């Protein structure tokens, strides 16, 4: 995962699956709004993508 549009689609799909099965889980990580755009090592986007991957994995376990 490294594209915001793909991430938003993923979140929407997972939330729809959870709702259809009447399952609840914590909210996905918030989209960062503090990126300076300089390509920093440890950019807030890297953290977001990692946190979203973890959230996705937790949702997958719940949906099994």
Protein Blocks (a to p, Z undefined) as FASTA:
>chain_A
ZZfklmmmmmmmmmmmmmmnopacdddddddfkbgolopghiaklmmmmmmmmmmmmmmm
mmZZ
